[in-house]
């Protein structure tokens, strides 16, 4: 009798594990064999199923709820991935292709040109004018200058005289060579940047990028502001990640920071017509080209 009571105690201790499916195969077999012949343990098992939470029915209902939740999460995750994929496709595939076809806006083809434009602007804004100058394709400007062929007007004596003088100037520039040309252009660029900085017209911020396809490459335009609050429209012609030419025109509708008589000039559109321009146009070179002509080239240098 003692052995039977001890076996019932063992079986009743195992019942919770048995019902939860957590006992070993040998233990489960032992419980099942014992329940076949023991009314006491059968009653204990019935009471356990009746009063202990987490019965098989409850567990199945919980499992169904969990599975439904998981299916819902998986469904929404799948939908989210599809939507994200469509958005990325539009942004990184469709829009660049469309921009490339119409020749305007950001594309994979002009990404290098845009990066060059921003790097040039950052160098100007930080006051690192030497670095900014190195983004300029001055070899192109030099070759363009020395290859210039002028057409004179045979019926205009001044035109013939000016053409001869400028042609002689081009030959003189060619004889001096690119190293000389690059040096005087660099000096002119640095001097111009310092003058603008002293006038409180150094570039400090920019926005509203616009890109347009051109035969030579890409034209990148930015709206910039100076320390004085002047709004500039800056244009850069970029080919092969080098800037062939650039200029910045003042938008006189915004002339904040300019006071007194200068404010009146700015309102009339007479102040700072061109603040920034490619340094290939500089007084040293222009003196050689136009010094003995009737061309009023000095008006280019009125800042």
DOROVEX-650797 format. One record per residue: x negated, z, y of N, C-alpha, C, O in turn. Coordinates in steps of 0.2 Angstrom, whole numbers, plus 5000, padded with zeros to 4 digits. Each point is the difference from the previous one (the first is absolute). Layout:
// DOROVEX-650797
XZYXZYXZYXZY ...
// end
This chain:
// DOROVEX-650797
499650004994500450005006499650005006500149975005 499350074995499550005006499849935001499949995006 499949974989499749935001500549965004499849965004 500950044994500549965003500150025007500049955004 500050114998500050025007499449985004500149985005 499350024992499449985004500149935001499849975005 500449994990500149925001500549995005499949955004 500750084996500549995006499750015007500149975004 499550094996499750015007499549945002500049985006 499650004989499649945001500449945002499849965005 500750024992500449955001500450005007500049955004 500250114998500350015006499650005006500149985005 499250044994499549995005499949925001499849985005 500249984989499949935001500649965002499949945003 500750094997500649965002499949975007500249945001 499650105004499949965007499649945000500149955003 499350064994499549954999500349944996499949945002 500550084993500349954996500549965004500049934999 500450105004500549975004499749955006500349955002 499250085001499749965005499549944997499749965004 500250044990499649954997499350015001499649955000 500250115001499350025001499650034995499450015000 500950004994499650034994499749944996500249945001 499450084995499649954995500549984995500550034999 499349924998500449974994500150054995500650004997 498950035001500050054994500550065002500450024996 499650005011500450065002500749975000500550044998 499749905004500649975001500350004993500650014999 499049974996500349994993500150074997500550014996 499150045006500150074998500750025002500450034997 499749965010500750025003500649974997500550034998 499449905001500649974997500150024993500650014998 498950004998500150034993500450075000500450014996 499350035008500350065001500750015002500450034998 499849925007500750005002500549984995500650015001 499249954994500449984995500350054996500650004997 499050065002500350054996500150075003500250054997 499749955010500050075004500649995005499949975005 500650074993500650005005499850045007500249985005 499450074994499850045006499649955005500250005006 499449974992499649955004500449945003499949985005 500650004990500449955003500450025006500149975005 500250104994500450025006499550015006500349995006 499150034993499650015006499849945003500049995006 500049954990499949945003500649975004499949975005 500750054992500649985004500050045006500249975005 499750094995500050045006499549975005500150005007 499349984991499549985004500249935004499950005006 500449964990500349945003500550015005500149965004 500350094995500650015004499850035007500349985005 499250074995499950045006499349985003500050015006 499649964991499349985003500149945003500249954997 499650045010500049945003499549954998499550024996 500649925005499549954998500249974993499549984996 501150025002500249984993499949925000499849975005 500350004990499849934999500549965004499749955003 500950074998500449965004499850005008500049955003 499850114999499850015007499449965001499949975005 499650034990499449975001500149925000499749975004 500850014992500149935000500349985007499849945003 500650105000500349985006499450005006500049965004 499650104995499450005005499649944999499849975005 500050014989499649944999500349945003499749965003 501050034996500349945003500050005007499949955003 500150115000500050005008499349985002499949975005 499650064991499349995002499849924999499749975005 500650004990499949934999500349965005499749955002 500950075000500449965005499650015007499949955003 499850114998499650005006499449965000499849975005 499850034989499449965000500249935000499649965004 500950014993500249935001500249995007499849945002 500550105002500249995007499349995004499949965004 499650094994499450005004499649934999499749975004 500350014989499749944998500349945003499749965003 501050044998500349955003499949995007499849955003 500250115001499849995007499349995001499849975005 499850054991499249995001499949924999499649975003 500850004992499949934999500349965006499749955002 500950075000500249975006499550015006499949955004 499950114997499550015005499449955000499749985005 500050024989499549954999500149935001499649975003 501050014995500249935002500149995007499749955003 500650105001500149995007499350005003499849965005 499750094993499450005003499649944999499649975004 500550004990499649944998500349945004499649965002 501050045000500349945004499750015007499949955003 500150115000499850015006499249985001499849975005 499850054990499349995000499949925000499649975003 500850004993500049934999500149965007499749955002 500950085001500149975007499550015005499849955003 499950114997499550025005499349964999499749975004 500150034989499349984999500049934997499549974999 501150004999500049934997500449955005499749955002 500950074998500549955004499849995007500049955002 500050115002499850005007499449965001499949965005 499550064992499449965001500049934999499749965004 500750024990500049934999500449965005499849955003 500850084999500449985006499649995006500049955004 499650104998499650005006499549955000499849965005 499950034989499549954999500349935001499749955003 500950044994500349935001500249995007499949945003 500450115001500149985007499550015005500049995006 499450044991499450005004500050065005499650005005 500850054994500050065005500150064996500350004995 499450065007500150064997499450014995499649964999 500550104998499450034996500149964993500549994997 498949995001500049974993499350024997499650035003 500349954990499450024997499549965003499450025000 500749925003499549955002499750035007499449995001 501050045003499850025006499850085001499950025005 500150014989499950075000499350025003499950045004 499649914994499350015003500050005008499650035003 500849924999500049985007500350065004499850025005 500750014992500450065003499550065000500050035005 499649984990499650065000499449995005499850055003 500049894998499549985005500350025007499650035004 501049954997500350015007500050075001499950035005 500450014990500050075001499350045001500050045004 499549934992499450035001499749995007499750045002 500449905000499849985007500350055005499750025005 501049994994500350045005499850075000499950035005 500050004989499750064999499350015003499950055003 499749904997499350015003500150005007499750045004 500849924999500150005007500250065003499850035005 500750004991500450065002499550064999500050055004 499549954992499550064999499449995005499650045000 500449905004499449995004499449984997499549995003 500649994990499449974997500049925001500149964996 499750025010500049935002499549964996500149944999 499350094999499549964996500449984994499949944998 500450114998500349984994500649955001500149954996 500350065010500549955001499749935001500349954998 499150045005499749945002499849964993500149944999 499750104996499849974994500649974996499849964995 500850055007500549974996500249935003500349964997 499350025009500149945003499649954997499450014999 500949935000499649944997499749965006500249955002 499250085000499749965006499649944998499949965004 500050034989499649944998500549955001499849945002 500950074996500549955001500049985007500149945002 500050115003500049985007499449965002500149965005 499350064993499549965002500049934998499949955004 500250044989500049934998500649965003499949945001 500650095001500649975003499849985007500149945002 499550105001499849995007499549945000500149955004 499450054992499549955000500249934998499749955001 500950054995500249944997500649975005500349954998 499850085008500549985004499849935003499449995003 501149974997499949935003500549995006500650004998 499249995008500450005006500249935001499649954999 501050045003500349935002500150005008500450045002 499249925001500150005007500549955003500249954996 500050065009500549955004499649955004499850025005 500249924993499649955004500249995007499649985004 501050044997500349995007499950065004500249995006 499550064992499950065004499350025000499750014995 500049985011499350015001499850074998499550024997 500950035005499950074999500050024992499650034998 500949934999500050014993499449984996499750034996 500049915006499449974997499450055002499650014995 500450015011499550055002500050064996499550034997 501150005002500150064996499849994993499750054997 500549905000499949984993499350004999499750024995 499949945009499350004999499750075001499550014996 500750035008499750075001500150044994499650044998 501049965000500250044994499749984994499750044996 500249895003499749984994499250025000499850024995 499949985011499350025001500050074998499550034997 501050015005500050074999500150024992499750044998 500749924999500150014993499349984996499850044995 499849915007499449994997499550065001499650014996 500450025010499650055002500150064995499650044998 501149985001500250054996499749994993499850044996 500349895002499849994993499250014999499850024995 499849965010499350015000499850075000499550024997 500950025006499950085000500150034993499750054999 500849924998500150024993500550054999500250035005 500049984989500550054998499850075002500450045002 499049984996499850075002500150025007500250065001 499649905003500150015008500750005001500250055004 500249914994500750005001500350064998500550035003 499449994991500350064997499850065004500450055001 499049955001499750065004500450015007500350055002 499849895001500350015007500850014999500350035004 500049944990500750024999500150074998500550035003 499050004994500150074998499950045006500450055001 499249945003499950035007500650005004500250055003 500149894997500649995004500650044997500450035004 499649974990500650034996499950085002500550035001 498950004998499950075001500250025007500350055001 499449915003500150015008500850005001500250045004 500149914994500750005001500450064997500550025004 499350004990500450054997499950075004500450045001 499049975002499850055004500450005007500250055002 499949895000500350005007500850024999500350035004 500049944990500750024999500050074998500550035002 499050004995500150074998500050045007500350055000 499249935004500050045007500649995004500250045004 500249904995500649995003500650044997500649995001 499250054994500550034996500549954996500550024998 499249935000500449954996499749984993500149954998 499650105000499750004993500650004995500550045001 499549934993500650004996500050064996499550034998 501150005001500050064996500650004995499950044995 500549925005500549994995500349934999500049965005 500350034989500349934999500550004995500150054996 500349905004500650004995500349935000499749955003 500850044993500449945000499649944998499949955004 499850054990499649954997500449944999500650004998 499149945004500349934999499549964997499450005003 500749964992499549954997500349934999500650004998 499049955004500349945000499549954997499450005002 500749964994499649954997499849955005500449975004 498950014996499749955004499649954996499850024995 500049925008499649964996499350034999499749984994 500050065010499450034999500050064996499550034997 501150005002500150074996500650035002500549984999 499450085004500650045002499950035007499550015003 501149995001500050035007500450074999500650004998 499050055004500350074999500150025007499650005005 501050034997500250025006500250085000500350024995 499550025009500150075001500250025007499849975005 500750074995500250035007499550075000500150044996 499549965010499650065001500150035006500449975005 499450094996500150045006499350035002499650014996 500249995010499450025003500150085002500650025000 498850015002500150075002500450005006500350065001 499749895004500450005006500849994998500450015005 499749974989500749994999500249935000500649984999 498949975003500249935000500149974993499750024995 500849955004500249974994499749934999500149965005 499550034990499749934999500349974994500250024995 499749915006500249964994499349974998499849955003 500050074991499349984998500149954994500450004996 499249945005500049954995499449984997499550005004 500450004989499449984997500049954995500549994996 499149965005500049944995499450024995499450005002 500850004992499650034994499949944995500549984998 498950015000499949964995499450034995499550015003 500749994991499450034995499950075002499450024999 501050025003499950075002499650015006499750055001 500249895003499650015006500549985006500449954999 499550085007500449985006499749955004499450015003 500949934997499749945004500150015007499749985004 500950054998500250015007500550055001500450014995 499650035010500550055002500150005007499649995004 501050044998500150015007500650055000500450014995 499650035011500650055001500249995007499750015005 501049984995500349995007500450065001500450024996 499650005010500450065002500749985001500249955003 500350094995500749995001500250055006500050064999 500149915006500050035007500750045000500150045005 500349954991500750045000499850074999500450045001 499149984995499850064999499350025003499549974998 500550065008499450025004500050075001499850025006 500350024989500050085001499250025001499649974997 500350085008499450025001499649975005499550025003 500849925000499749975006500450025006500649995000 499050035005500450035006499849965006499549965000 500850065006499949975006500049925001500449974997 499150015006500049925001499949974994500349944999 499450084996499949974993500750004997500149954996 500350095005500650004996500449945003500449974996 499650025011500349945003499849944997500449954998 498950045001499749944997500249994993500249944998 499950124998500249994993500749985000500249964996 500250065008500749985000500149935002500549974997 499050005007500149935002499649964994500049935001 499750104994499749964995499349975002499849954997 499950085008499449985003499450044997499449985002 500750074994499550044998499850004993500550004996 498949995002499850004993500349944996500350024995 499749925008500349954997499749994992500450004996 499050005004499750004993499550065000499550005004 500650054992499650064999499449994995499450025001 500849944994499549994994500049934999500549974999 498950004999499949944998499449994996499550045001 500449904995499449994996499449995005500149975005 499450074994499450005004499649935001499550005003 500749954993499749935001500149985007499649965002 500950065001500149995007499750065004500350055001 499149945001499650055004499649965006499949945000 499950105005499849975006499349974999499949955003 499750074992499349974999500149934997499749955003 500850044992500149944997500449955005499849945001 500750095003500449965004499549985006500249945003 499450104999499549985006499649944998499949955004 499950044990499749944997500449945000499849955002 500850064995500549954999500349975007500149945001 500150115003500449985006499750015006500350005006 499150034994499650025007500049945005500050025006 499949924992499949955004500649955001500049945001 500650094997500649965000500550035005499950055003 500749914998500550035005500550044996500550025003 499450004991500550044996499950075002499550035000 501150005001500050075003500050044994500650034998 498949984998499950044994500050075001500150044996 499749985010499950085002500750035000500050064999 500549915001500750035000500150034993500550044999 499149944996500150034993499850075000500150034995 499549995010499650064999500350055005499750055002 500949945001500350055004500550054997500549984998 499250085000500450054996500450045005500350054997 
// end
